[in-house]
Amino acid sequence: MFFFVGDAENLPFEGETFKFGVQLESRHPDIHKFYDSMYRVLKTGDHIQYGDMLPTDKWQDYDQYLISLSFEILCNQDIT
């Protein structure tokens, strides 16, 4: 296991490199780029866990985008 601090929207790793990704409390200029980047570097069928400062009225849109990338949403919770 290692930790990496960098640009989550342009991860400098080969595709399907990781089995698990974690991202916490970030602001993304383009959240879709973050989702695309994580999808690219995760191995097929593996997981991401992230907590972010997102407007709750946009959750459904974000969930639909994740589903369109073939992510399965296991939990979605407002922790404020």
C-alpha positions as CSV (number, residue, x, y, z in Angstrom):
1,M,0.0,0.0,0.0
2,F,1.2,3.5,-0.7
3,F,-0.3,7.0,-0.7
4,F,0.0,9.4,-3.6
5,V,-0.7,13.1,-3.5
6,G,-1.4,14.5,-7.0
7,D,-3.8,15.4,-9.7
8,A,-6.7,13.0,-9.3
9,E,-8.1,14.1,-12.6
10,N,-5.0,13.1,-14.5
11,L,-3.5,10.2,-12.6
12,P,0.0,9.3,-13.9
13,F,-0.5,5.5,-13.8
14,E,-1.1,2.8,-16.4
15,G,-4.6,1.6,-16.9
16,E,-5.9,-1.2,-14.7
17,T,-3.1,-0.7,-12.2
18,F,-4.9,-0.7,-8.8
19,K,-7.4,-3.0,-7.0
20,F,-8.6,-0.2,-4.7
21,G,-8.6,3.6,-4.7
22,V,-9.3,6.1,-1.9
23,Q,-9.9,9.8,-2.3
24,L,-11.1,12.1,0.5
25,E,-12.3,15.7,0.7
26,S,-11.2,17.3,-2.5
27,R,-12.6,19.8,-4.9
28,H,-12.5,18.9,-8.5
29,P,-12.8,21.5,-11.2
30,D,-14.3,18.6,-13.3
31,I,-15.7,15.8,-11.2
32,H,-16.2,13.7,-14.4
33,K,-12.5,13.8,-15.1
34,F,-11.8,12.4,-11.7
35,Y,-14.4,9.6,-12.2
36,D,-12.8,8.9,-15.7
37,S,-9.3,8.8,-14.2
38,M,-10.2,6.5,-11.4
39,Y,-12.1,4.2,-13.8
40,R,-9.1,4.0,-16.0
41,V,-6.5,3.0,-13.3
42,L,-8.7,0.6,-11.4
43,K,-8.7,-3.1,-12.4
44,T,-12.1,-4.3,-13.8
45,G,-14.5,-5.1,-10.9
46,D,-12.5,-3.4,-8.2
47,H,-13.4,-0.5,-5.9
48,I,-13.0,3.1,-5.1
49,Q,-14.0,4.7,-1.8
50,Y,-14.3,8.4,-1.7
51,G,-15.7,11.2,0.4
52,D,-16.1,14.5,-1.2
53,M,-17.8,17.9,-0.8
54,L,-20.5,17.6,-3.4
55,P,-23.9,19.4,-3.6
56,T,-26.6,16.9,-2.6
57,D,-28.9,18.1,-5.3
58,K,-26.4,16.8,-7.9
59,W,-25.9,13.3,-6.4
60,Q,-28.3,11.7,-8.8
61,D,-26.4,13.1,-11.8
62,Y,-23.1,12.0,-10.4
63,D,-24.5,8.5,-9.6
64,Q,-25.8,8.2,-13.2
65,Y,-22.4,9.1,-14.6
66,L,-20.6,6.6,-12.3
67,I,-23.1,3.9,-13.5
68,S,-22.5,4.8,-17.1
69,L,-18.8,4.0,-16.5
70,S,-19.8,0.6,-15.1
71,F,-19.3,1.5,-11.4
72,E,-21.7,-0.1,-9.0
73,I,-22.7,2.2,-6.2
74,L,-22.7,0.3,-2.9
75,C,-23.3,3.2,-0.6
76,N,-24.1,6.9,-0.9
77,Q,-24.4,8.8,2.3
78,D,-24.5,12.4,3.5
79,I,-22.1,12.6,6.4
80,T,-22.5,16.3,7.2
